[in-house]
Amino acid sequence: MTNHKFPQTIAIAGAGLLGRLLAWQLQRAGINITLFEAGSFTPDAPQSLRAAAFTAAGMVAPLSEAVVSDEGVYRMGIFALQQWPTWIAQLPANETPLFFNNGSLVVAHQQDTSELEQFERELGFILPGCKGYQHVNQHEIHQLEPDLHSNFHSGIFLREEGHVNNREFLRLIGDELLKLGTTIREFTSVEALPGKIVTDSSEEHFDLVIDCRGLGAKKQLRNLRGVRGETLHVETKEIHLRRPVRLMHPRYQLYVVPKPNNRFIIGATQIESEDRTPVTLQSSLELSSALYTLSPAFAEARIIEMDTNLRPAFMDNLPKVTIVDGLITANGLFRHGYLLAPAVVENVLAHIFKKTDPVFSALLNHH
Ligand SMILES: Cc1cc2nc3c(=O)[nH]c(=O)nc-3n(C[C@H](O)[C@H](O)[C@H](O)COP(=O)(O)OP(=O)(O)OC[C@H]3O[C@@H](n4cnc5c(N)ncnc54)[C@H](O)[C@@H]3O)c2cc1C
């Protein structure tokens, strides 16, 4: 039952990661939600515009991401490791698991050991005293991931990491929204303004509007930019991995994330460009050769998809929640969407339900 102090009607612009999660939690709380999406509401429908959430590998990697950001991102990421299983428990049982918390493994070839050492030094500097990771030797690497190439002599096992079966999660949460009676307006590009949603031909009023358009909000949000990322998807029964594996390299850091049905995502390039055109030959060579060096057994893998998308990022690459009367804007999740969405969603919900001490307020809020 909704308390009358709270908004009765909420419009959410953008049915990507944040839009779906917020719509779901708010609709469950009994609020009437209208969700506007510029592309298709079915995330895997072929379309020119689709959420970065669909392209993402779905890693929830507080330690690896702390190294490229800060301790605040780590704290929000640790929160995410608890929140994902809680959310998934709210969904109907699913045949394939939606969340894995087997940690992740970072390795480097012998000539690149200094990259691994630097990564470990940075972890120690940003998170002094953190017990969530440990150095592993050749034997321990083999025990963790027997199918990896046997020439990796040292690595780092990051216990405090997990990953989401993200495409399946996005599909399921979409089904839930339909069951719960959320009004969905797909193929409707909108502008999100305080208390109203504006399309080319109409204007609709709501108690509250939440802008979750990711890079689609670029015209309204100063300093928002897109950062190009490319991925390969392969399928093979020749190799099994239990957890994401990152390969440290002087020029790039690439990862392979195991997905159900013998599939793997290899990602991701990070290029300062808003070009959404297909994967370049150079990127596909870098991604596939990194994969091959992780295990020659990948040689026979079939490439089933190549994907490109843009990560929505502010200049400091950190997320922001902005609150004005009638409008909440949540954006800038950059390469940490699955890692930071739980903190951002909890923060927005705390504002809507007027909790006195919104979670991670100091890290996220910009009034
Ligand atoms: C290659 C790649 C790999 C990644 N891997 C990871 C990872 O492993 N772990 C991780 O934590 N994060 C990862 N990310 C980042 C993550 O995908 C993003 O941070 C996250 O999806 C951002 O969520 P969002 O809801 O803000 O935006 P999005 O997920 O992009 O959703 C925005 C939605 O708004 C819609 N929209 C846009 N404009 C309008 C409009 N005018 N009107 C209506 N709707 C509109 C879009 O169509 C889209 O559906 C990765 C990203 C990329 C590109």
The ligand as an SDF file (V2000), in Angstrom:
LIG
                    3D

 53 58  0  0  0  0  0  0  0  0999 V2000
   31.3940   -3.4460  -23.8610 C   0  0  0  0  0  0  0  0  0  0  0  0
   30.8440   -3.1420  -22.4950 C   0  0  0  0  0  0  0  0  0  0  0  0
   31.1230   -3.9990  -21.4470 C   0  0  0  0  0  0  0  0  0  0  0  0
   30.6390   -3.7210  -20.1580 C   0  0  0  0  0  0  0  0  0  0  0  0
   30.8880   -4.6150  -19.1590 N   0  0  0  0  0  0  0  0  0  0  0  0
   30.4730   -4.3420  -17.8950 C   0  0  0  0  0  0  0  0  0  0  0  0
   30.7350   -5.2520  -16.8450 C   0  0  0  0  0  0  0  0  0  0  0  0
   31.2970   -6.3410  -17.0470 O   0  0  0  0  0  0  0  0  0  0  0  0
   30.3390   -4.9230  -15.5880 N   0  0  0  0  0  0  0  0  0  0  0  0
   29.6990   -3.7430  -15.3270 C   0  0  0  0  0  0  0  0  0  0  0  0
   29.4110   -3.4800  -14.1460 O   0  0  0  0  0  0  0  0  0  0  0  0
   29.3970   -2.8760  -16.3230 N   0  0  0  0  0  0  0  0  0  0  0  0
   29.7660   -3.1380  -17.5930 C   0  0  0  0  0  0  0  0  0  0  0  0
   29.4680   -2.2660  -18.6060 N   0  0  0  0  0  0  0  0  0  0  0  0
   28.7950   -1.0090  -18.2710 C   0  0  0  0  0  0  0  0  0  0  0  0
   27.2610   -1.0930  -18.2080 C   0  0  0  0  0  0  0  0  0  0  0  0
   26.7630   -1.7200  -19.3550 O   0  0  0  0  0  0  0  0  0  0  0  0
   26.6730    0.3230  -18.1080 C   0  0  0  0  0  0  0  0  0  0  0  0
   27.3200    1.0210  -17.0720 O   0  0  0  0  0  0  0  0  0  0  0  0
   25.1740    0.2770  -17.7900 C   0  0  0  0  0  0  0  0  0  0  0  0
   24.4920   -0.4710  -18.7870 O   0  0  0  0  0  0  0  0  0  0  0  0
   24.5900    1.6850  -17.7080 C   0  0  0  0  0  0  0  0  0  0  0  0
   23.2320    1.5420  -17.3490 O   0  0  0  0  0  0  0  0  0  0  0  0
   22.1490    2.6410  -17.7190 P   0  0  0  0  0  0  0  0  0  0  0  0
   20.8330    2.0930  -17.3090 O   0  0  0  0  0  0  0  0  0  0  0  0
   22.5840    3.9650  -17.1930 O   0  0  0  0  0  0  0  0  0  0  0  0
   22.2360    2.7710  -19.3340 O   0  0  0  0  0  0  0  0  0  0  0  0
   21.8280    1.7050  -20.4360 P   0  0  0  0  0  0  0  0  0  0  0  0
   21.9580    0.3260  -19.9340 O   0  0  0  0  0  0  0  0  0  0  0  0
   22.5730    2.0840  -21.6750 O   0  0  0  0  0  0  0  0  0  0  0  0
   20.2710    2.0040  -20.6770 O   0  0  0  0  0  0  0  0  0  0  0  0
   19.7980    3.2310  -21.2030 C   0  0  0  0  0  0  0  0  0  0  0  0
   18.4640    2.9750  -21.8990 C   0  0  0  0  0  0  0  0  0  0  0  0
   17.8550    4.2310  -22.2380 O   0  0  0  0  0  0  0  0  0  0  0  0
   17.3080    4.1440  -23.5420 C   0  0  0  0  0  0  0  0  0  0  0  0
   17.2020    5.5010  -24.1060 N   0  0  0  0  0  0  0  0  0  0  0  0
   18.2190    6.2890  -24.5540 C   0  0  0  0  0  0  0  0  0  0  0  0
   17.7190    7.4800  -24.9690 N   0  0  0  0  0  0  0  0  0  0  0  0
   16.3860    7.4490  -24.7530 C   0  0  0  0  0  0  0  0  0  0  0  0
   15.3310    8.3750  -24.9720 C   0  0  0  0  0  0  0  0  0  0  0  0
   15.5520    9.6160  -25.4820 N   0  0  0  0  0  0  0  0  0  0  0  0
   14.0580    8.0220  -24.6200 N   0  0  0  0  0  0  0  0  0  0  0  0
   13.8110    6.7900  -24.0870 C   0  0  0  0  0  0  0  0  0  0  0  0
   14.7710    5.8650  -23.8840 N   0  0  0  0  0  0  0  0  0  0  0  0
   16.0390    6.1870  -24.2030 C   0  0  0  0  0  0  0  0  0  0  0  0
   18.3130    3.2680  -24.2840 C   0  0  0  0  0  0  0  0  0  0  0  0
   17.7520    2.7150  -25.4780 O   0  0  0  0  0  0  0  0  0  0  0  0
   18.6160    2.2090  -23.2140 C   0  0  0  0  0  0  0  0  0  0  0  0
   17.6970    1.1380  -23.2710 O   0  0  0  0  0  0  0  0  0  0  0  0
   29.8900   -2.5340  -19.9130 C   0  0  0  0  0  0  0  0  0  0  0  0
   29.5720   -1.7000  -20.9770 C   0  0  0  0  0  0  0  0  0  0  0  0
   30.0360   -1.9970  -22.2630 C   0  0  0  0  0  0  0  0  0  0  0  0
   29.6620   -1.0860  -23.4130 C   0  0  0  0  0  0  0  0  0  0  0  0
  1  2  1  0
  2  3  1  0
  2 52  2  0
  3  4  2  0
  4  5  1  0
  4 50  1  0
  5  6  2  0
  6  7  1  0
  6 13  1  0
  7  8  2  0
  7  9  1  0
  9 10  1  0
 10 11  2  0
 10 12  1  0
 12 13  2  0
 13 14  1  0
 14 15  1  0
 14 50  1  0
 15 16  1  0
 16 17  1  0
 16 18  1  0
 18 19  1  0
 18 20  1  0
 20 21  1  0
 20 22  1  0
 22 23  1  0
 23 24  1  0
 24 25  2  0
 24 26  1  0
 24 27  1  0
 27 28  1  0
 28 29  2  0
 28 30  1  0
 28 31  1  0
 31 32  1  0
 32 33  1  0
 33 34  1  0
 33 48  1  0
 34 35  1  0
 35 36  1  0
 35 46  1  0
 36 37  1  0
 36 45  1  0
 37 38  2  0
 38 39  1  0
 39 40  1  0
 39 45  2  0
 40 41  1  0
 40 42  2  0
 42 43  1  0
 43 44  2  0
 44 45  1  0
 46 47  1  0
 46 48  1  0
 48 49  1  0
 50 51  2  0
 51 52  1  0
 52 53  1  0
M  END
$$$$
